[in-house]
Amino acid sequence: MSGTGLVFHEHFLLHDAGMSVVGSPPEPYPYLEPEAHVEHPRRVGRIKELLDHTGVTERLEALPFGPATLEDVALFHTPEHIQNVLALSASGDGYSDAGEGARLSRGSFEVALLAVGGACAAVDAVLEGQVDNSYALIRPPGHHAVARQGMGFCLFGNVAIAVKRALSRGTAERVMVLDWDVHHGNGTQEAFYDDDRVLMVSLHQEGLYPENSGLVEETGGEGGAGRTVNVPLPAGTGDAGYMATLERVVFPIARQFNPDLIVVSNGLDASRSDPLGRMVITAGGYRRMTRATMNLAEELCNGRLAIIHEGGYSQSYAPVCGLAIIEELLGIDSGVADNLGGQARADRLRPSYEVGLDVERALAEVVAAQSAHWELEPA
């Protein structure tokens, strides 16, 4: 078997985060009115529907998978956190938090286990040669969850667990995790901060979430010095700035690290229409980032690339970006994403074609912080 594998199950739509208010004041009404939580089932469901309507789904290899075992989840999370999520999910007492902003309700534990299992299946299929590359269209997301609790809509660390599982089984020895979600991948960073087998790279909007997390000086612990690369970028970075970050910082480090697998934490919340981010990446920008990462994977690790879904909260534009990424994995371009996303107009916006001075400053800071560990050209 070859081609692109897809992980998806309708049960991912069952996780319910309820209603929310931005800022979450204790008694919002009548000042602020609650609305549907941005971590809504439709943010994943609409991507799958677009894949179906455009005929892309039938080109993908449906990967079989099931819920992760508790033993797999315990590769990263504490027993106390696992049992807390289980108890809160089973209580049936409305909505609860398994950590800061990690809302769940009845049945969320089972869906979260399925999401972890999906991430593991996407990684395994690539490592075992079942497919050339894979996309796990899963929820809830995972990259904020830390060992002892959930955070930021995330219950369990999907990518962290999938990578730890591959390392423990010996199917991978050196893994690069590239997280381009608009928020810092703090949970994945925690999982591998002292592990020299994993290069954890996070591109995120500076100062967004979590607060004071993902700073350039966070470069790894004693056992993983230089294996953490944080690139906090200014709001409005856009397509050109992200591509410059990949080409001038991320890929040179990756070539020196030489992974045998690349896993992308794909957050579509850096898109130009997302309510939680201000990075203005277009669907075409996501397509180019995907192609560049595929080329890197071909160069370094025989094309082994697994992309795991994270954030992305624009129910109208995130599906267009998801379509562009998955089409690129397949090596096709139907033109649908360009038409739906108004790509020609978006390409005329300055961040789409010009690297701003504030982005240059940010890259210079990263190069300065990482030069102690990697050979990099001055930014």
FIKE-48765 format. One record per atom (N, C-alpha, C): residue in three letters; x, y, z. Coordinates in pm, whole numbers, plus 50000, padded with zeros to 5 digits. Example, Ala and Ser with C-alpha at 12.3 -4.5 7.8 and 13.67 -1.06 7.14 Angstrom:
// residues 2
ALA513194943150780 ALA512304955050780 ALA513204967050780 SER512854977550708 SER513674989450714 SER512905000350787 
//
This chain:
// residues 379
MET500844988050000 MET500005000050000 MET500875012450000 SER500445022749929 SER501155035349930 SER500125046549916 GLY500615058749913 GLY499695070049905 GLY499585077050038 THR498455083650060 THR498235091550181 THR497155085150266 GLY497455082750392 GLY496495076850484 GLY495705087550557 LEU494445084450584 LEU493575093550660 LEU493045086450783 VAL493155093250897 VAL492525088651020 VAL491325097751047 PHE490165091951055 PHE488955099551091 PHE487895089851141 HIS487105094651236 HIS485965087051286 HIS484885096951329 GLU483635093751301 GLU482545102651340 GLU482465104651490 HIS483005095551567 HIS482975097151712 HIS483795109151760 PHE484715114051677 PHE485435126151715 PHE484485138051731 LEU483335137351668 LEU482375148251676 LEU481565147851805 LEU481725137451886 LEU480915135852007 LEU481485143452127 HIS482745146952123 HIS483325154752234 HIS482655168452237 ASP482095172052353 ASP481285184152366 ASP481895193152474 ALA482355204952431 ALA482925214552525 ALA481915224952571 GLY480675224152521 GLY479615232752570 GLY479705247152524 MET479305256252610 MET479305270652581 MET480495277152650 SER480855288952602 SER481985295952664 SER481845310952644 VAL482625318152722 VAL482735332652709 VAL484215335952704 VAL484655343752608 VAL486055347652599 VAL486445354952727 GLY487515350152790 GLY487945355952916 GLY487365348953037 SER486235342053018 SER485585333953121 SER485395341153254 PRO484715352753255 PRO484395359053384 PRO483385350453459 PRO483335351353591 PRO482475342353668 PRO480985344253640 GLU480545356553618 GLU479135359153590 GLU479035368453469 PRO479135362853350 PRO479255371353231 PRO477995378953195 TYR476825372553208 TYR475595378953162 TYR475165389653262 PRO474715401653224 PRO474345405753088 PRO475465412653011 TYR476685412753064 TYR477765420052998 TYR478295412552876 LEU478465399452890 LEU478905391052780 LEU477985378952773 GLU477585375252654 GLU476665364152638 GLU477415351652595 PRO477205340452662 PRO477895328052622 PRO477555324152478 GLU478495317752414 GLU478285312652279 GLU478945298952268 ALA478695291952157 ALA479255278652140 ALA480775279052152 HIS481335269652224 HIS482785268952243 HIS483475267652107 VAL484615274352091 VAL485315273851963 VAL485825259851932 GLU486055251552036 GLU486475237652013 GLU485205229551985 HIS484625232551869 HIS483315227351830 HIS483485215651734 PRO482595205851739 PRO482725194451647 PRO482775198451500 ARG482125209251463 ARG482075213151322 ARG483425217251267 ARG484365221051353 ARG485665225351301 ARG486425213551237 VAL486125201451280 VAL486675189451217 VAL485685183551116 GLY484405183651152 GLY483395178151064 GLY483345185050929 ARG483525198050926 ARG483475205450800 ARG484665202050710 ILE485815199350769 ILE486955195350686 ILE486645181950619 LYS486115172550697 LYS485785159550638 LYS484725161050529 GLU483725169250550 GLU482695171350449 GLU483285177250321 LEU484215186550335 LEU484845192550217 LEU485685182050142 LEU486385173650216 LEU487115162750151 LEU486165153550075 ASP485005150850134 ASP484015142350069 ASP483465148849942 HIS483075161449953 HIS482425168249841 HIS483355170249723 THR484645171549749 THR485615173849641 THR486195160949586 GLY485785149649640 GLY486295136849592 GLY487665133149644 VAL488175140749739 VAL489505137949793 VAL489485125649882 THR488415124049958 THR488345112650051 THR488585099449981 GLU488005097749863 GLU488135084949793 GLU489545082449742 ARG490385092849740 ARG491785091149700 ARG492665087149819 LEU492125088249940 LEU492895085650061 LEU492715071350108 GLU493745066150175 GLU493675052850235 GLU493135054350378 ALA491945048950403 ALA491375049550537 ALA492165040350629 LEU492785046150731 LEU493635038250821 LEU492795032650936 PRO492865019650960 PRO492145013951075 PRO492815017951205 PHE492005020451306 PHE492555024151437 PHE491475022351542 GLY491905022651666 GLY490985021851779 GLY491485030551892 PRO490815030352006 PRO491255038452120 PRO492635034252168 ALA493375043852216 ALA494675040752277 ALA494465033152406 THR495435025152441 THR495395018352571 THR495815027952681 LEU495425024952802 LEU495845033152915 LEU497355032652933 GLU497955021352897 GLU499415020152904 GLU500085029852809 ASP499515031552691 ASP500075041152597 ASP499945055352650 VAL498785058952701 VAL498575072452755 VAL499535075152870 ALA499805064752948 ALA500705066253064 ALA502165067753023 LEU502475066352894 LEU503835069452851 LEU504175084152874 PHE503135092652884 PHE503365106852909 PHE502635111753034 HIS501385107953050 HIS500565113853155 HIS500625106053286 THR500425113353395 THR500415107153527 THR499135099153546 PRO499185088753629 PRO497965081153659 PRO496865089853716 GLU497235099853794 GLU496245108653856 GLU495475116553749 HIS496185121453646 HIS495495128853541 HIS494585119753460 ILE495065107953427 ILE494245098553349 ILE492965095253426 GLN493095092253554 GLN491925088853634 GLN490995100753653 ASN491545112753658 ASN490715124753672 ASN489855126853548 VAL490465125453431 VAL489695126853307 VAL488605116153300 LEU488955103953338 LEU487985093053337 LEU486815096053432 ALA487125100453552 ALA486075102853652 ALA485175114453611 LEU485765125353563 LEU484965136853523 LEU484085133553404 SER484635125753310 SER483885121953191 SER482735112553225 ALA482905104253326 ALA481885094353361 ALA480825099853455 SER481065111553512 SER480175116653617 SER478805120653565 GLY478765125953442 GLY477495130453389 GLY476965143053454 ASP477845150553521 ASP477425162653592 ASP477655175153509 GLY477285174853383 GLY477465186553297 GLY478885187753249 TYR479445199953256 TYR480765202753203 TYR481765204753316 SER482975199453297 SER484025200653396 SER485315204253326 ASP486305208453404 ASP487625211753351 ASP488655202053406 ALA489395195653315 ALA490475186653356 ALA491805194053354 GLY491755206753386 GLY492925215353381 GLY492495228753322 GLU493445237753312 GLU493155251353263 GLU492585251153121 GLY491295254353110 GLY490665255252979 GLY490465241952909 ALA490585230852981 ALA490435217452920 ALA489045212252951 ARG488035218052887 ARG486645214752913 ARG486285200852859 LEU485495193652938 LEU485015180652892 LEU483625178152947 SER482995167652895 SER481665163752940 SER481555148652930 ARG480365143452954 ARG480185128952955 ARG480625122852821 GLY481485112752828 GLY481965105952709 GLY483245111552651 SER483735122752702 SER484945128852645 SER486175120052663 PHE486215112452772 PHE487365103652796 PHE487535093852681 GLU486435087552639 GLU486505077752531 GLU486915084252399 VAL486425096352373 VAL486805103252249 VAL488285107052254 ALA488745111452370 ALA490165115252384 ALA491065103152362 LEU490675091452413 LEU491455079252389 LEU491465076052239 LEU490335078152171 LEU490265075552028 LEU491185085051952 ALA491265097651997 ALA492155107351931 ALA493615103151946 VAL493985098752065 VAL495355093852084 VAL495605081751995 GLY494645072551992 GLY494785060851906 GLY494915064551760 GLY494205074851717 GLY494315079451579 GLY495675085151547 ALA496215092951639 ALA497565098451619 ALA498585087151611 CYS498445077151698 CYS499375065851695 CYS499265058251563 ALA498035056451515 ALA497835049251389 ALA498455056651272 ALA498325069951271 ALA498905077851162 ALA500425076751160 VAL501035076951278 VAL502485075451289 VAL502915061251252 ASP502225051251304 ASP502585037351277 ASP502495034151128 ALA501445038951062 ALA501255035750920 ALA502395040950835 VAL502935052550871 VAL504065058050798 VAL505335050250829 LEU505575047350955 LEU506785040150994 LEU506815025950939 GLU505645019850928 GLU505575006050879 GLU505475005050728 GLY505465016550659 GLY505435016550514 GLY504085013450453 GLN503025014250533 GLN501685011850480 GLN501275023050384 VAL501705035250415 VAL501405046950333 VAL502655055650325 ASP502675064650227 ASP503815073750213 ASP503765084550321 ASN502585089650347 ASN502385099750450 ASN500965098450502 SER500635105950607 SER499315104150667 SER498825117150729 TYR497475117750745 TYR496845129150812 TYR495835123550912 ALA495975127651039 ALA495045123751144 ALA494105135351171 LEU492875134251124 LEU491855144651142 LEU491095141451270 ILE491665145651383 ILE491195141351514 ILE490865153351602 ARG490095150751705 ARG489855159951815 ARG489435151751936 PRO489615156952058 PRO490185169952092 PRO491675170852058 PRO492165183252045 PRO493595185152017 PRO494435180852137 GLY495775181752122 GLY496585176052229 GLY497825183552273 HIS498315193352195 HIS499675197952219 HIS499845206652344 HIS498745210952408 HIS498875218552533 HIS498835209552657 ALA498305197652646 ALA498185188952764 ALA499555185452819 VAL499735187752949 VAL500995184253015 VAL500795171153091 ALA501845166153150 ALA501795152953211 ALA500715151953318 ARG500545162353397 ARG499685161453514 ARG498285166953494 GLN498015173553380 GLN496695179353359 GLN496485183153213 GLY495215185453178 GLY494905190953048 GLY495075206053048 MET495155211752928 MET495255226252914 MET494705230152776 GLY494185242252768 GLY493885248252638 GLY493155239352540 PHE492015233852581 PHE491155225152499 PHE491705210852486 CYS492895208052538 CYS493565195252517 CYS493465186552642 LEU493085173952623 LEU492975164652735 LEU494195155752746 PHE494615149452635 PHE495815141152633 PHE496725145652518 GLY498025143752538 GLY499005148152438 GLY499105138452322 ASN498265140252221 ASN498195130752110 ASN499545128452044 VAL500215139252004 VAL501505137951936 VAL502575132752031 ALA502605138052152 ALA503625133752249 ALA503535118652273 ILE502325113652289 ILE502155099352316 ILE502515091052194 ALA502075095452076 ALA502385087851953 ALA503885086851930 VAL504605097751956 VAL506055097651936 VAL506735089252043 LYS506325090852169 LYS506915082652275 LYS506675067752249 ARG505515064452198 ARG505195050552168 ARG506115045052058 ALA506325052951953 ALA507215048551846 ALA508645046851896 LEU509105055851979 LEU510455054852034 LEU510575042552125 SER509565040152207 SER509625028852300 SER509595015552227 ARG508945015152112 ARG508875002852034 ARG510075000951941 GLY510885011251928 GLY512045010351842 GLY511735011951695 THR510525016151660 THR510195018351519 THR510715031751469 ALA511075040551562 ALA511745053151529 ALA512825055551632 GLU513885062051589 GLU514995064951681 GLU515225079851700 ARG514935087751595 ARG515125102251603 ARG513935108851532 VAL513175116551608 VAL511925122151555 VAL511965137351564 MET511555143651457 MET511355158151458 MET509865161051466 VAL509465169051564 VAL508105173851576 VAL508095188551536 LEU507325191751433 LEU507195205551386 LEU505775210151416 ASP505655219351509 ASP504355224251556 ASP504145238351503 TRP503215239751404 TRP502945253351352 TRP501555258351391 ASP500995252551497 ASP499795258351558 ASP500125272551604 VAL499115281151607 VAL499365295151644 VAL499775296551791 HIS499445286551872 HIS499805286752014 HIS501015277852040 HIS501755281052143 HIS502945273352175 HIS502595259052213 GLY503335249452161 GLY503125235352194 GLY503785231652325 ASN503315237452433 ASN503985235952562 ASN503955221652615 GLY502855214452590 GLY502775200752639 GLY503765191552570 THR503845192752437 THR504815184752363 THR506235188552403 GLN506465201352426 GLN507785205552472 GLN508135198952604 GLU507195199052698 GLU507445192752828 GLU507795178052812 ALA507105171252720 ALA507305156852703 ALA508725153352662 PHE509375162452589 PHE510675158952530 PHE511795168852567 TYR511595176852669 TYR512545187552700 TYR513915182052737 ASP513965170052790 ASP515235163852830 ASP515555151552747 ASP515005150752627 ASP515165138852543 ASP515885142652414 ASP517115138052398 ASP517885141952280 ASP517475134252154 ARG516505125152166 ARG516025117852049 ARG514955125351972 VAL514455136252030 VAL513355143651968 VAL513735158251952 LEU513595163251830 LEU513755177451801 LEU512365183551799 MET512075191751897 MET510755198051911 MET510845212551865 VAL510175215751756 VAL510185229251699 VAL508785234951706 SER508635246651766 SER507315252951775 SER507365266851715 LEU506535269051612 LEU506325282251553 LEU504995287351606 HIS504985298751672 HIS503755303451735 HIS503745318551745 GLN502555324151762 GLN502425338551780 GLN502955342451917 GLU503825352151920 GLU504475355852045 GLU503465361252147 GLY503645356852272 GLY502845362052382 GLY501395358052381 LEU501025347552309 LEU499605344252295 LEU499155334452404 TYR499475321552389 TYR499065311552488 TYR500015299652477 PRO500375293952591 PRO500225299052728 PRO501105311452751 GLU500715319552841 GLU501465331852870 GLU502865328552920 ASN503845335952870 ASN505245334052909 ASN505745319952880 SER505285314252771 SER505675300752731 SER506185301152588 GLY507145292652558 GLY507675292152422 GLY508635303452390 LEU509415307552488 LEU510385318152467 LEU511625312752396 VAL512345321552328 VAL513485316852248 VAL514555310352334 GLU514675314652459 GLU515715309152545 GLU515375295252598 GLU514185290452576 GLU513835276752613 GLU514365267552503 THR515535261752524 THR516215254152419 THR516465239552457 GLY515865235052567 GLY516035221152608 GLY516715220052743 GLY516425208952812 GLY517015206652942 GLY518405200552930 GLU518915196253043 GLU520295191053046 GLU520465179052954 GLY519435170552947 GLY519535158852861 GLY519125161052717 GLY518635173052687 GLY518185176052551 GLY518555189852506 ALA519755194152542 ALA520195207652508 ALA520165209852357 GLY519495220352315 GLY519395223652174 GLY518305216152100 ARG517635206952169 ARG516615198952101 ARG515245205652104 THR515125216852171 THR513895224852168 THR514185237852096 VAL513385240751995 VAL513545252951916 VAL512225260551917 ASN512195271651987 ASN510995279951992 ASN511165292151902 VAL510155294351818 VAL510185305751726 VAL508925314051748 PRO508935322951849 PRO507795331751868 PRO507795342751762 LEU506735343351683 LEU506665352551570 LEU505635363451596 PRO505835375251539 PRO504905386251562 PRO503585384251488 ALA502535390051540 ALA501245389651472 ALA501395395151331 GLY500695389051237 GLY500765393551098 GLY501935388051020 THR502615377751071 THR503795372351003 THR503485368050860 GLY502415360650839 GLY501975357150704 GLY502785346350636 ASP502395343350512 ASP503005332550435 ASP504505334350418 ALA504915346150380 ALA506325348450351 ALA507185346550475 GLY506695351550589 GLY507455350250712 GLY507565335850759 TYR506495328250744 TYR506545314150783 TYR507485306250693 MET507435308750563 MET508345301750473 MET509795305450502 ALA510045318150532 ALA511405322250566 ALA511875315350694 THR510965313750792 THR511305306850916 THR511695292350889 LEU510925285650804 LEU511245271750772 LEU512585270850700 GLU512795279050600 GLU513965277950515 GLU515255282550583 ARG515155292650669 ARG516345298650727 ARG516695293550866 VAL515725287950938 VAL515965283451075 VAL515635268651091 VAL514395264951061 VAL513925251451094 VAL514615240751012 PHE514635242350881 PHE515195231750796 PHE516705230050813 PRO517495240850828 PRO518915238750855 PRO519175230850984 ILE518385233551087 ILE518525225951211 ILE518105211451188 ALA517005209451117 ALA516515195951091 ALA517555187551017 ARG518235193850921 ARG519245186350844 ARG520395181850934 GLN520735189951032 GLN521805186051123 GLN521335175451222 PHE520085176151260 PHE519515166151352 PHE519305152751282 ASN518855153251156 ASN518695141351071 ASN517705131351130 PRO516425134851135 PRO515425125651191 PRO515095114251097 ASP514525103451153 ASP514005092751068 ASP512485093351055 LEU511865103651115 LEU510435106051104 LEU510165120751134 ILE509245126751058 ILE508785140351087 ILE507305139751119 VAL506925145651232 VAL505525146551273 VAL505175161351283 VAL504115165451215 VAL503665179351219 VAL502435180551307 SER502485189351406 SER501295193351480 SER500665204751403 ASN499605201351330 ASN499025210751235 ASN497885218751297 GLY498185230951339 GLY497155240051384 GLY496765249251269 LEU495485249451235 LEU494995258451131 LEU494545271851189 ASP494875274151316 ASP494515286751381 ASP495515297951352 ALA496535295151271 ALA497405306051222 ALA496875311551091 SER495705307051049 SER495145311550921 SER494635325950930 ARG494405331850817 ARG494065346250811 ARG492695349350867 SER491845339350891 SER490485342050939 SER490205336151076 ASP491225331951148 ASP490965325151274 ASP490605334951386 PRO489615331551469 PRO489235340751578 PRO490225341151693 LEU491135331451702 LEU492055330951816 LEU493485334651780 GLY493775337451655 GLY495145340751614 GLY495155352051515 ARG496345357651492 ARG496485369251404 ARG497695367651312 MET497895355651259 MET499105353051180 MET498895353351030 VAL497645353850984 VAL497225355950845 VAL497885346850741 ILE498105334050776 ILE498545324450675 ILE497355321150585 THR497585320550455 THR496545316950360 THR496535301850336 ALA495485297250270 ALA495445283050233 ALA496635279550144 GLY496975288750053 GLY498145286549969 GLY499425286150049 GLY499485293850156 GLY500655293450244 GLY500775280050312 TYR499665274750361 TYR499695261350421 TYR500105250850319 ARG499645252350196 ARG500035242850092 ARG501545243250069 ARG502115255250061 ARG503555256550038 ARG504365251250156 MET503885253850277 MET504565248550395 MET504555233250395 THR503415227650355 THR503315213150348 THR504265207450243 ARG504295213550124 ARG505185208750019 ARG506645209650062 ALA507015220650126 ALA508405222250171 ALA508755211550275 THR507815208650365 THR508075198550468 THR508125184550407 MET507295181950306 MET507355169150235 MET508705167450165 ASN509185178250104 ASN510495177550038 ASN511595174750139 LEU511495180950256 LEU512485178450362 LEU512425163850407 ALA511215158650422 ALA511065144650463 ALA511645135150358 GLU511445138450230 GLU512035130250124 GLU513555130450132 GLU514095142150163 GLU515545143850171 GLU516145136250290 LEU515445136450405 LEU516045131650529 LEU515575117850572 CYS514315114450546 CYS513785102150608 CYS512835094550517 ASN513205093750390 ASN512425085850295 ASN510965089950289 GLY510705102650312 GLY509345107850298 GLY508435105250416 ARG508955099450525 ARG508085095850637 ARG507585108450709 LEU506315111250688 LEU505695123550739 LEU504285120350787 ALA503995123450912 ALA502645122150968 ALA502185135851017 ILE501005140150973 ILE500455153051014 ILE499255150451105 ILE499315156451224 ILE498285154151326 ILE497525167351349 HIS496215166851340 HIS495385178851353 HIS495425184251495 GLU495575197351506 GLU495525204051637 GLU494405214451636 GLY494745227351646 GLY493735237751652 GLY493265242351514 GLY492475252951514 GLY491915258351392 GLY490435260551411 TYR490005273251426 TYR488665275951479 TYR487775284251388 SER488245287251269 SER487375293651170 SER486635282751095 GLN485345281651118 GLN484585271051055 GLN484405273050905 SER484695285050857 SER484585287450713 SER485935285950642 TYR487015290750703 TYR488295291050632 TYR489225279450668 ALA489175274650791 ALA490045263450829 ALA489825251250739 PRO488595247650701 PRO488435236250611 PRO489135238250477 VAL489175250450427 VAL489865253250301 VAL491365250650317 CYS491915254950431 CYS493335252550457 CYS493615237650473 GLY492725230650542 GLY492895216250557 GLY492855208950424 LEU491945213150336 LEU491875207250203 LEU493185209350128 ALA493735221550134 ALA494975224550063 ALA496115215650113 ILE496205213650243 ILE497265205350300 ILE497125190850255 ILE495925185450265 ILE495725171350233 ILE495865168850083 GLU495415178350001 GLU495665177149857 GLU497165176849828 GLU497905185149897 GLU499355185449874 GLU500005172349914 LEU499545166350022 LEU500065153150060 LEU499825142949949 LEU498695144349880 LEU498355135349770 LEU499075139049641 GLY499605151249635 GLY500245155849511 GLY499265160649407 ILE498105165949451 ILE497105171149358 ILE496755185449395 ASP496165192549302 ASP495675206049327 ASP494435208149239 SER493275206649299 SER492015207749225 SER491645222149194 GLY492295231749263 GLY491925245649247 GLY490775249949336 VAL490115240349402 VAL488975243549486 VAL489375252349604 ALA490505249049668 ALA490935256949783 ALA491225271349743 ASP491835273349627 ASP492105286949581 ASP490815294649558 ASN489835288049496 ASN488575294749466 ASN487795297849593 LEU487705288149683 LEU486945290249807 LEU487625300349898 GLY488945300549895 GLY489685309149986 GLY490065322749930 GLY489675325549806 GLY490055338349746 GLY491555340249741 GLN492285329749697 GLN493735329849706 GLN494375341049626 ALA493835344049508 ALA494445354549426 ALA494425368049499 ARG493315370849566 ARG493235383249643 ARG494145382749764 ALA494185371149831 ALA495045369849949 ALA496505371449914 ASP496915366749795 ASP498315367749755 ASP498765382149733 ARG497825391349722 ARG498185405449705 ARG498415412549837 LEU498105405849948 LEU498345411650079 LEU499835410850111 ARG500375421550167 ARG501825422350189 ARG502415410650265 PRO501775405650375 PRO502395394350446 PRO502495381650363 SER501775380950252 SER501845368950169 SER503125368350088 TYR503735379950062 TYR504915379949975 TYR506115387250032 GLU505995393450149 GLU507105401150204 GLU507365397350349 VAL508635395250383 VAL509035392350521 VAL509235405650593 GLY508425408150694 GLY508475420950764 GLY509695422550852 LEU509995434950887 LEU511155437850971 LEU511015431651110 ASP509785431051163 ASP509605425051294 ASP509825409851289 VAL509525403751174 VAL509815389551157 VAL511325387351149 GLU512015396051077 GLU513475395151070 GLU514085396051209 ARG513565405051291 ARG514055406251429 ARG513825393451505 ALA512645387651492 ALA512335375351564 ALA513255363951521 LEU513515362751392 LEU514385352151344 LEU515815354151391 ALA516255366751397 ALA517605369551446 ALA517755365151592 GLU516715367151671 GLU516755363051811 GLU516835347951824 VAL516095340851740 VAL516135326251744 VAL517505321051703 VAL518055326651596 VAL519375322551550 VAL520415324751659 ALA520335336151726 ALA521285339051834 ALA521175328751947 ALA519925325051980 ALA519715315452090 ALA520145301352053 GLN519985297751926 GLN520255284051883 GLN521665281851830 SER522425292551809 SER523765291151751 SER524735283651841 ALA524405282751969 ALA525245275052060 ALA525095260052035 HIS524025256151966 HIS523735242051946 HIS523795237651800 TRP523585247051706 TRP523505243651565 TRP524265253851483 GLU524735249751366 GLU525375258951273 GLU524285265751189 LEU524175278851207 LEU523145286451138 LEU523755299051077 GLU523235302850961 GLU523655315250899 GLU523055326850979 PRO523805337850996 PRO523235349451067 PRO521975354150999 ALA520945357051077 ALA519655361451021 ALA519715376250988 
//
